[in-house]
Amino acid sequence: MSPGAVNPYTFVDFAPDPVREEPAGHDRLASGRLSGAIDVTVTARTPLLIGPLGRQQDREEPDLPRRADGTVVIPGSGFLGALRSGHEALCGSCLRVVDLERVPVHREPARTPQNLTLAVVASVDGNGRPTALLVCEEVVWVESELLARPAPGQRLRSGDRLTVPEEQITNTDRRRLLRRSTGTVPEQIRRTGAASARADGTWVLALSSTAARDPRKKAWFALGKTPVAGGQDVGAENGTGPDRSSPSTIPIPPEVVATFFRTLTGAEGCSLSQMRTRPSQEHLADRPDDQWVDVLWPPPQGRNARRDSRDVVGLRPAPAGYLQVGQPIWVRRDRDGHLLEIKLAVLWRALGTGPVRERLRRAGPCTDERSLCPTCRVFGSAGEDDRGAAQAAGQRGYRGHLRITDLVAEGRVDALPWRLAPLSSPRPSAGQFYLDHSRVPASRSAAGQYAPPAAHWGSCADNNSDGPRPIRGRKAYWRTADPTGGRHPRGRARDHPGHGEGNNLVREVRLVPAGTVFHGRITFENLDVAALGGVLAALDTRLLGPDWSSTVMAVGGGKPFGFGSVTVEAVLAGVETASARYLGSDVPDGPGLPTRAGCVEAFRGSLPAEVLQLWKGLRNASTLGYVRDDAVWYPPGTGEKGTETYDQGFDFWRNTCGVRLKREDRPLVPLPAATASPEQQVVTARNRATGGRR
């Protein structure tokens, strides 16, 4: 079982229905509204990672952001973005930066596949999107030891055409097999050609990754028998086009293709950038040698395990954001033969249900410039254009009331070189952390063995009368006091294969040292006293009272590793009313200019009670050292801190997903609330033996 740790991020509750009102506008300075400036002094409490995340190894030397004269700066735009994030959390405002249509992709549970068969890509468009398939007549599973192993450079490849001793195929309850125990020998399985879309009655080989398979069991790979066409192949000049006369060549509905590529995004090797690439060749048989990867059996255990050439069963196409003619894939059809799904493997990936839009209720981004949450009324809003296609383009945005300069460092800054540990994309598919389970009854907190685990979006835990489980809250990172100290700082790349050479997510960066001081100015116009108080409180949360005395603001990158904590001194400078600006300072306008404390108190009084109740979790997450530095780590694996196995947290997510197996339960383990004590923030997988079948 994995050791416990405090997850680097937590979630701060958000208001499910932000208070939206009409903003002040920019056409005039109304009575009771203020304009002026705030002078800010920013002190780095931990090292700061400012600007791009450095350069890749062996590339141009990274540096801190500087002016032309060499002075180090915090770009004003970045600081203003960080200020806005804090303001949103304080005010119970909308969740501004969010993909409302996002639905995570999950690995399918290991269960007997239904209505699946092999097919071959028969045609593709210029972007490698398949347009037609040649569907195989039957599927046979061949034991890995029977696949021919010619000399290096002549390995079998996925998509190759083979002949097999069909009379030696045996039937079981679940599938048809070709195995050594019935007398079949490797010499009886012969390669007859490269990948193609011919309908010629040969068998097409489908090799897939073995990384997730149990090395204690046999390995089986699929063969699909292509139909025999009654006519001349009509296709590409090399004979790899589809047989137009074959009734087994079927078109692929566009919606099936779109769903396939949504599930493909984020799969092994398929980043968003790779999804936008085009194939260099239309046909799989013409794919360059360096775009194939070994299929190994038994699979090597661990990234640094020795890979023996004798263990190579064959080659499969390297993961890519496209398909090619002749490439074998799996398809699912209904009883009438209509194509429902295409997959790269029998156990593949499936879209969850319940997009972010449904899980945010009314807390999604403001879209109407006449009705804005407190933060959008101050910082501005880039609203959606809801006009139809036949109408002229319009702008539903609202310009903010703040302007900021770059923040300039005092004196010389000696950058701190740092080899940054890999930072990858967030994983909202981990529903045990990203979703709110507070209203899920115990009866739906775990799924059956062959059903999607309760952690998945769209699982049994989402079958609630009030809709799917909400998003857990605003993501926040614990503010640790010394992220570069200790024997194993979590933000430093370690010397094992997962972090070491060859990992293209490792960066050589330069950090702004702790203790560096910056100065800048924020100007504002047409804010009332409460709105000005909200800006001051977001800049320096210590103004909210003694309970906030150790809180900090988070700026820049590397926040999962503890970088970016700053304290801010905010001083009002040159505040004036409309009357004072245009009619002279001796003209009275109300009871006089407010003090900083008066502004913050007015801000507090302007917020609904339900928003003030959200502050405890925000205060905890913003407090420097609320949780111990050495306790914070992404859910670890086994072994000692700093080793490769400790950095591999796959077992944690598998063991906390909410599923009941034959011999053990894997209970859903949610992330502790940000309002909980530091000791309660530790998360640990809690497997339970069931003592037998369910």
Secondary structure, 3 states (H helix, E strand, C coil): CCCCEECCEEEECCCCCCCCECCCCCCCCCCCCEEEEEEEEEEECCCEECCCCCEECCCCCCCCCECCCCCEEECHHHHHHHHHHHHHHHHCCCCCCCCCCCCCEEECCCCCCCCEEEEEEEEECCCCCEEEEEECCEEEEEEHHHCCCCCCCCCCECCCEEECCHHHCEECCCCEEECHHHCCCHHHCEEEECCCCCCECCEEEECCCCCCCCCCCCCEEEEEECCECCCCCCCCCCCCCCCCCCCCEEECCHHHHHHHHHHHCCCCCCCHHHHCCCCCCCEHHHCCHHHEEEEECCCCCCCCCCCCHHHEEEEEECCCCCCCECCEEEEEECCCCCEEEEECCCCCEEECCCCHHHHCCCCCCCCECCEECHHHHHHEECCCCCCCCCCCCCCCCEECCEEECCEEECCCCCCEEEEECCCCCCCCCCHHHHECCCCCCHHHCCECCCCCCCCCCCCHHHCCCCCCCCECCEEEECCCCCCCCCCCCCCECCCCCCCCCCCCCCEEEEEECCCCEEEEEEEEEEECHHHHHHHHHHHCHHHHCHHHCCECEECCECHHHCCCEEEEEEEEEEEEEHHHHHHCCCCCCCCCCCCHHHHHHHHHHHCCHHHHCCHHHHHHHHECCCCCHHHECCCCCCCCCCCHHHHCCHHHHHHCCCEECCCEEECCCCCCCCCCCHHHHEECCCCEECCCCC
